[in-house]
Amino acid sequence: MSRAWSLTAALTAAALTGCALTADKPKPKPLEELTPQIAVHSVWNQKVDGVPFPLSVAETPGVFTIASGDGSVLALQADTGRELWRGNVGAKISAGVGSDGRFASVVTRDGDLVTFEAGRLMWRKPLGLRVVTAPLVAGERVFVLGVDRTVHAFDALDGSKLWSVARPGDPLTLAQAGVIAAFKDTLLVGQGARLAGLDPLNGSIRWEVTVGSPRGTNEVERLADLVAPAGRVGDEVCVRSFQAAVGCVNAEKGTLAWTKNVGGTDGVAADDQFVFGADATDRITAWKTASGDVAWSSEKLLYRGLGAPLSIGKAVVFGDSEGTLHFMSRDKGDALLRLSTDGSAISAAPVLSGATMLVVTRNGGLYAFRPE
């Protein structure tokens, strides 16, 4: 298969899948009357250009690093929203930003990997592949996961290429942000329905674990790529296999802790008690982190366009397609609070830095909240 066909197939698969999931979609379930049970305060908000790409906000101690549709990359102090630095790649961005607090990297729609240091453009490198997953910056390296599931490593200082790994895969791959993360001295990468642990120095495979078993009668229905974000609790990394399963992997041992067959298209959140996620109908489920047993499920937010959640304090937070944040109790799924933003869809899972939670909307609204 040629590269051109591979990329076309990936994009077609995503488009077809999106149509299948949204055609004749029922109307959102009406929201119930709610008396707030917790207090969450707005601490700051800002506006950037819209975010028409798979957003991933980079969080480092006390700092949020954000990319917007006009090519801007900026770092904000988490507790105040004060701008620490700003840069611009001079092109449209195709994937969110990755940062280790020193370096920040993005990928443009033209396929250039661009890296900044404190707002100063360090280097630009043509990749020759399509990327919709935010780069990972760690250990003075920049790691890139392509739509075709290839993994590439670059020196963060000068952009020199260190290694790349191409894995054989299915004829179609998913044009949705995948899993790439650091775990101690191991690079975690989603390879189709498998989570692989790589040596970040040379790309060699240390272990790989299958999380989901593809189902369906055609290649689109059998797409089961791991999708971002993943949740980490100690040595456990919990992930969703697109339309197939949710499971947790012991990343220290490279073994499967558990997996449960369940539909769904967005990533999950995890804490020491539960793994949270919504399926394709927006039915929310909490699985016990230790065993995978269902702790509770809720159908109160059906068809509201929920994204990936965040576990924060006693609540789990989901954003929806109308810019509303839904706070639910972690242990039972009871509604605790609703907050509105600007009416446009929440672009990514809420992100926490210290006591401050940041939410970004499709229209470029940045909303920072702090629970009491």
N, C-alpha and C positions, 0 to 999 in steps of 0.2 A: 504493500500500500504506500502510495506517495505521501509526502508531507502535506501537499495541498489537499488531497482527499481526506487525510486524517483530520485536518483542522476543519474542513467543511463539514465532515461528518459530526464532529463534536458540536459545532454551532447548530447544525440542523437538529441534532438530538435534543439539545436544550430547548430549541424553539418548539419542537413537536411536543416535548414533555410539558412545557409551559402551557401549550394550548390544551393538552389533555387534562391538565389540572384545573384550568380556569373555565373551560367551556361549560355553559349551563350551570354555573356555580350558584347554589342557593343564596338567598339574601342572608346577611348577618343576623344572628339571633339577637333579639332586642336585649338591651342591657337591663338588669334588674336594678331597682332602687337600692342605693347604697348609703349607709351611714359610715363615714370614715372611722376606721378603727385604729389607725396609726397616723402620726404627723410626719410629713416630709416637706421640707422647705426648699424653695428655689433660691439658689445662692448667686448664680450669674447666668447670663445668656449672651450669645453672640450670633453673628450671621456670616456665613461664607457662601461662595458660589454653590449651586446645586450639586448633588452627589448622584450622578446617573451611572454609577458603577458599583461593583460589590465592595462595600466599604469595610475596612477593618481599622479600628482606631488603635494605635499603639499606646500602651500604658507602661511607663517606667516610674520609679518612685517620685511622686509629686508632680508628674508631667503627663499631659495628654498630647500626642502628636497626631495630626489630622491632615488628610489630603482632600482637596475639593476638585470639582469638575473643570475649573479654569486652569488647572496646573499648579495651584498653590499648595505648598506644604508648610504647615506652621505648628509650632510647639506652644502650648498654653500651660501656665501654672494651674494645677488642678484645683486648688482651693479658692482661687480668686479669678481665674480666667485671664490673667495678665499675659499678654503675648511676650514670649521669650525670644523667639526668632521666627522669621518667615523667609521662604524661598519660593522660586517658581521654576518649573521644568520647561516652560515655553511650549507646552503641548498638552493635549487632553490626556487624562490619566485613565488607565483601564483597570487598575487594581489598587486597593488601599495601601496604607503606608506601614512599613515595619521599622522599628527603631530599638536600639539598645540604650538610649539615653545620650549617646554620643553621635552615632551615625543614624541617618534616616534614609530609607530607600523606597522608591516607587517604580512602577513600570508604566510606560506610556502606551497609548493605543497603537502607535507605530512600532512597538516592540523594543523600545529602549529602556534599559535599566539605568536609573539615575540615582546617585547617592549624594547626600548633603552632610556637612558637618557644621552644626550651629548655624544653619541657614546658608552656608557657603557651598555652592555646587562644587563637589569634589571631582566627579567623573561621570561619564555617560558611556554606556556600552550597548551596541546593538545585539539583540538576543536571537533574532530570526525565528521566534516562536510566539504564539499567543499566550498571554498570561492573564488570569482573572483572580489569582490568589495573591494576597499581599506578601512581599518578600519577608523572610525571617532574617533579622540581623542579630548575630550572636558570635562571641569569640573572635571579633575583628574579621568576621566573614559575613557575606550576604548570600543567602540560599534562596533559590527561585524554583518554584514548582510550575511547570507548564501545563496547559490544558491537555497536552498529550502525555502527561504524567512523567515526563523527564524531569530530573532534578539537576540543578547546576549550582556550583559553588564558586564564589568570587572573593578576592581579597578586598576587604572594605577600604583599605588605604589607597589602592591604586586601580582597582577594577580588574586586575589580572585574573584570568580564569584558572581555577585550581583543579576542578574535575567536573564530570557530568556522568549521570547514570540514566540510561534508557531502559525501560522495562517493557517486555512484551505485554500487550493488553488486549482488550476487546476491540472490535471494529469501531465502536462508538465510545466516546468519553464525554463526560458531563462538563459543560461550560459554566460551572458554578464554583465558587471559592472552595478549595480543598483544604486538607489538613497538612500543615507543616509547622513543627514546633520543636523546641528544645526540651530534653529531659536529661538532666545531669550531663554526662558526656556523650549522649546519644541524640542523633537527629531523627525525629519522628516524621514520617511521611505517609500520606494516604496514597496507596497504589491500588486503584479500583476499590474493591470491597475489603482490601487488606490494609492493616497498619503495619508499616515496616520500620524497624530500627536500624539506622545507618551509622557508620563511623563517619563523623563530620570531617575527619582529616583526609579521607580518600574515597568516601562513598560506598565502601564495601558493606554488604548486608550482614548485620549481626543476628537479626531474627525477623520474622514476619508472621502475622496472625490474621486469619480471616474472621471478620466481624459479621458480615452479612452474606447470605446466599441469594444470588440473583433469582428473581422469579418473573414469569411472564412468558408470552408466546412469541415476542419479537424482540429485536435488539434494543429498542427504546424502552420497552417495559422491563427489560433485564438490566438496565443501568442501576448500579449499586455502589457508586463511588462514595467514599467517605467525604462528608461535607463539613465545613467550618461553621461555627467554632466547636472545638472540643473542650471538655471539662477535665481538670486534673485535681485529684485528691490524693496527696502523698505519692505513692508509687502507681496509683491507678489512673489511667487515662480513659475517659469515657467519650464515645463518639457515636454519630449516626451514620449508618449506611443508607444512602438515598433510596427511599421507597421500599427498604428491605428490613432493616433491623436497627436496634440500639444496643450497644454493648460496652463493656469495660475490659481493658487490657492491663495486666500488670507489666508496666514498661521496664521494671527492674529485671524481671525474669524472662520477659518476652512470651508470656502465656496469656490465654484467654481466661478472664475471671468469669464472665457470663455474657450471653447474648440473647435477645428476645426479638422474635419476628414481629415487626410493627412498621406500618407505613409512615411517611413523613419526609419532608424535603429540606428542613433546616437543622442546624446544629443544636447542641444540647448544653445545659449547664449542670454542674455537679458540686456537691459539698459533702461533708463527712457522713451525711445521712441519706441524701436523696440525689437522684439524677432526674432532671426535668426536661420535658420536650413536648411539642405539639405535633399532632399528625396532620395529614393533608386536609382534614376537615376542621382543624383547630381544636380537636379534643386534646386536652392537656393531661399528661400522665406523669406521675412521680414514681420512679422505681427506687427500691432500696439499694443504696450503693453497694452494700456488702453482698447481696444475693441476687439482685435483679427482680425480686418479687415486687408486684405492684403495691404501692402504699396507698395511693388514691388516684382517682381520675375525675375530670370535670368537663362538662359539656356546656358550661355557661357562656363561653366565648366562641361558639361555633361560627365558622365562615367569616371571621373578622380579620383575616390576613395577618395572623400572628407570625412574628419572627422568632429568632433564638432568644432565650431568656437569660436572666442574671439572678443568681441566688445572693441575697443581701440581708444580713441579719435574720429576722424571723420571717422574711418574705421572699417570694420569687416574683420577678418582674418580667412581664411580657409587653412588648410594644406591638401596635397593630397598624393596619394600612391607613387609618385615619389619624395617626399621630397621637393616639391615646396610650398611656401607660397604665397597665393593670397590675396592681399589687395583690398577691394572693398569699395566704398563710402557707408556709413551707410544709407543715405537718398534716394539714387537712384540705387545703385548696380553697378555703373560704375567702371571699372577696374582702379585702381590707381597705383599698383606696384606689381612686382613679385620678390621673392627672392628664391634662391636655397640653399639647405643644402648638404647632402651627397648622394642623389639619392635614399635613402631608405624611406619607408613610414613614415609619421609623426605619432608617436605612441599615441598621446593624444592631446586634445585641448590645444592650447597655453595658458600659464599661465602668469599673470601680477603681479609684485611686485613693487610698486612705479611706476617708469617710465621704468622699464626693463621688457621685454617680453621674456620668455623662451620657446623654442621649443625643443622637444626630438624626435629623430628618432629611428626607429626599430633597426638600427645598433648601437645604443648607443651614437649618436652624441648629444651633448648639445650645443645649439646655442642661445645666448642671444643678443637681438636687442633692440635698443632704438630709437623711433621716434623723429624727431626734434620738 
